Amino acid sequence: MTPIVPSLQIAYGALRTNKVRAALTMLGVIIGVAAVIATIAVGAGATARIQQQIASLGSNLIMVLPGSITTSGIRLGSGIALSLTQDDARAIATQCPAVSLVAPVVRQGQQVIGGNNNWATSIQGVTPEFLTIRDLSVERGVAFTSKDVEAANKVVLLGKTVAANLFPGGDPVGQIVRIHNVPLTVIGQLAPKGQSPTGQDQDDVVLMPLSTAKKRVLGASQASAGAVGTIIVQATASSTMQAALSQVRALLRQRHHLQPAQEDDFTIRNLEEVFAAQESSARVMALLLAVIASVSLVVGGIGIMNIMLVSVTERTHEIGLRQAVGATTGDILLQFLVEAVAISLVGGILGIGVGVVTSMIISRVAQWSTVLSTGSIVMAFAFSALVGVFFGYYPARKAAFLDPIEALRYE
């Protein structure tokens, strides 16, 4: 019989004799493991949610916005100048090799009327490329085409939020909505996108051909009929994002006749960097939560050490008898170490169950997505085993190196 088998038998007998003490000792490990699993699941859920929101916006996106202007020494905010045009968008699409798609956009908040209902929302004049860049699909009906843009046809696509408020319980396709007393036909309803990383409802929108918005609904600027509010650019790949940024900036500076000493009259935002920072923050928060939860496992380990020290003191005479009949230092060390590890492993198994259930409860009650991973469960269980070995070693070593004569005298 290998030394580990009798050590397991002795450990089982000792733990069975002190059931309440063993259960209370395991409680610290159970809480620690459950806390680690639940917090990692919550953190992973937050990260997954951000990734999903980022994906909903589209990939490899660059936003080009109008810049600021200076009047009488007063510098006005970004977006005031009408410095971007449809010609700029066409030039970017044809002269920047690192760019795959370009979509000029005009945007304005307006009241939309449908039947007896009305709703304040964001009206956006776009081109068909906008739908591809933003990964938008039509759930009902059809999308407008480049022919609709050329003819400035009075057609619109409704986001799910707008459709639900204007035509509750009904199919909006084929219905007429009015914006600025202009009747427009609903030809499609967009598939839901949910919230953006900034918390905006991406389904609260009305899309129409860019020319329709400028000529018939929102009106074109008298200062620049070709002006647009934003140009959305999609790079050919993540690896070409920096090249696309450089190419777009150089082209726009050339087109706007800016001298080397002059500042850009436009603003370029790399959304990938912004979203990467948000995702990184979520991961750091998840790691911080896991570290905090791990403290409870350490506390549970300290509990194991305390109980094992008490056990060594109570069983000093027993240890002396075992040494007297031939038990070696290694036998005594293994016996008490097995007891400590057994407590932590059983507590770890129970803690996994509690952690999984807790994650499900958090997801259901708090309406917060949680992601359980095999890695976090294995890590928490392995950590609980290490806690048992680490905090059980000192009491076990103390028992193993007791003087047999002194131990036999102990009452």
HURAMO-V206480 format. One record per backbone hydrogen bond with DSSP energy under -0.5 kcal/mol. NH is the residue of the N-H (numbers start at 1). CO is the residue of the C=O. E is the energy in kcal/mol with one decimal. If there is no record, write none. Layout:
nh = <NH;NH>
co = <CO;CO>
e = <E;E>
This chain:
nh = <5;6;7;8;9;10;11;12;13;14;15;16;17;18;19;22;23;24;25;26;27;28;28;29;30;31;32;33;34;35;36;37;38;39;40;41;42;43;44;45;46;47;48;49;50;51;52;53;54;55;56;57;57;58;58;62;63;64;64;65;65;66;67;71;71;74;75;76;76;79;79;80;81;83;86;89;90;91;92;93;94;95;96;97;99;100;101;103;105;106;108;110;112;113;114;115;117;119;121;121;122;123;123;124;124;125;126;126;130;131;131;132;133;134;135;136;139;139;140;142;149;150;151;152;152;153;155;156;157;158;159;161;162;163;164;165;166;167;170;172;174;175;177;178;179;182;183;184;185;186;187;187;188;189;190;191;196;199;202;202;204;205;206;207;208;209;210;213;214;215;216;217;218;219;221;227;228;229;230;231;232;233;233;234;235;235;236;240;241;244;245;246;247;248;249;250;251;252;253;254;255;256;257;258;262;267;269;271;271;272;273;274;275;276;277;278;279;280;281;282;283;284;285;286;287;288;289;290;291;292;293;294;295;295;296;296;297;298;299;300;301;302;303;304;305;306;307;308;309;310;311;312;313;314;315;316;319;320;321;322;323;324;325;326;327;332;333;334;335;336;337;338;339;340;341;342;343;344;345;346;347;348;349;350;351;352;353;354;355;356;357;358;359;360;361;362;363;364;365;366;368;371;372;377;378;379;380;381;382;383;384;385;386;387;388;389;390;391;392;393;394;395;396;397;398;399;400;401;402;407;408;409;410>
co = <2;2;3;4;5;6;7;8;9;10;11;12;13;14;16;18;19;20;21;22;23;24;25;25;26;27;28;29;30;31;32;33;34;35;36;37;38;39;40;41;42;43;44;45;46;47;48;49;50;51;52;53;54;54;55;233;269;62;231;63;267;229;265;69;74;71;73;69;74;66;67;77;67;81;226;85;86;87;88;89;90;91;92;95;96;234;234;232;230;125;123;121;119;178;117;176;114;112;110;119;204;108;121;122;206;106;124;208;127;127;128;128;129;130;132;131;137;189;189;187;145;146;147;148;149;148;153;185;207;188;205;203;203;159;160;161;162;163;167;170;186;172;184;113;182;179;181;177;154;175;156;185;156;140;158;137;200;196;194;200;201;203;122;157;124;155;126;209;210;211;212;212;213;213;224;224;84;105;105;64;103;62;231;101;60;233;98;237;238;240;241;242;243;244;245;246;247;248;249;250;251;252;254;253;259;65;63;61;269;61;270;270;271;272;273;274;275;276;277;278;279;280;281;282;283;284;285;286;287;288;289;290;291;292;292;293;293;294;295;296;297;298;299;300;301;302;303;304;305;306;307;308;309;310;311;313;315;316;317;318;319;320;321;323;322;328;329;330;331;332;333;334;335;336;337;338;339;340;341;342;343;344;345;346;347;348;349;350;351;352;353;354;355;356;357;358;359;360;361;362;362;41;370;373;374;375;376;377;378;379;380;381;382;383;384;385;386;387;388;389;390;391;392;393;394;395;396;397;399;403;404;405;406>
e = <-1.1;-1.0;-1.4;-2.1;-2.2;-2.7;-2.4;-2.5;-2.2;-2.5;-2.5;-2.3;-1.9;-1.3;-0.7;-2.5;-2.6;-2.6;-2.1;-2.4;-1.5;-0.8;-0.5;-0.8;-3.0;-2.7;-2.1;-2.9;-2.5;-2.5;-2.3;-2.5;-2.6;-2.5;-2.2;-2.1;-2.3;-2.7;-2.9;-2.0;-2.1;-2.2;-2.6;-2.2;-2.1;-2.4;-2.3;-2.2;-2.7;-2.5;-1.6;-0.7;-1.1;-0.7;-0.8;-2.6;-2.7;-0.5;-2.4;-0.6;-3.4;-0.8;-2.4;-0.5;-3.0;-2.2;-0.6;-3.1;-0.7;-0.7;-0.7;-1.4;-1.6;-1.4;-1.9;-1.6;-2.2;-2.4;-2.4;-2.1;-1.6;-2.5;-1.3;-0.7;-1.8;-3.0;-1.3;-2.5;-3.0;-1.9;-2.2;-2.2;-2.8;-2.4;-2.9;-0.5;-2.1;-2.3;-2.6;-0.5;-0.8;-3.2;-0.6;-0.5;-2.9;-2.8;-0.6;-2.6;-1.7;-0.6;-0.7;-1.0;-2.8;-2.5;-1.0;-3.0;-0.6;-2.5;-1.7;-2.7;-1.4;-2.5;-2.2;-0.7;-0.5;-2.0;-1.9;-2.3;-2.9;-2.2;-2.5;-0.8;-1.1;-2.6;-2.4;-1.5;-2.3;-2.6;-2.1;-0.6;-3.4;-2.4;-2.7;-2.7;-1.9;-1.5;-0.6;-2.9;-2.5;-2.9;-2.3;-0.7;-0.9;-2.2;-2.8;-3.1;-2.4;-2.3;-2.1;-0.8;-1.2;-1.4;-2.4;-2.7;-2.2;-0.6;-2.1;-2.2;-2.1;-2.7;-2.2;-1.6;-2.5;-1.5;-0.6;-1.6;-2.1;-1.4;-2.1;-2.3;-2.8;-3.2;-0.5;-2.6;-2.4;-0.5;-2.4;-1.1;-1.2;-2.7;-2.5;-2.3;-2.6;-2.7;-2.4;-2.5;-2.4;-2.5;-2.3;-2.0;-2.7;-2.3;-1.1;-2.4;-1.7;-3.1;-2.9;-1.1;-1.0;-0.7;-0.6;-1.4;-2.7;-2.3;-1.9;-1.8;-2.7;-2.5;-2.2;-2.0;-2.0;-2.5;-2.4;-2.2;-2.5;-2.6;-2.4;-2.1;-2.3;-2.4;-2.5;-1.9;-0.9;-0.8;-0.6;-0.9;-0.7;-1.8;-2.4;-2.1;-2.1;-2.2;-1.9;-1.9;-2.2;-2.5;-2.4;-2.5;-2.2;-2.1;-2.4;-2.4;-2.0;-2.5;-1.9;-1.1;-2.4;-2.2;-2.2;-2.3;-2.4;-2.1;-1.5;-1.3;-2.9;-2.0;-2.5;-2.6;-2.2;-2.0;-2.1;-2.6;-1.5;-2.0;-2.5;-2.6;-2.0;-2.0;-2.9;-2.5;-2.2;-2.1;-2.4;-2.3;-2.3;-2.0;-1.6;-2.3;-2.9;-2.5;-2.2;-2.6;-2.3;-1.9;-2.3;-2.7;-2.2;-2.1;-3.3;-1.8;-0.8;-2.1;-0.5;-1.6;-2.8;-2.5;-2.4;-2.3;-2.9;-2.5;-1.9;-1.8;-2.3;-2.3;-1.9;-2.1;-3.3;-2.7;-1.3;-1.3;-0.6;-0.5;-2.0;-3.0;-2.5;-2.2;-2.3;-1.8;-1.3;-2.8;-2.1;-1.4;-0.9>
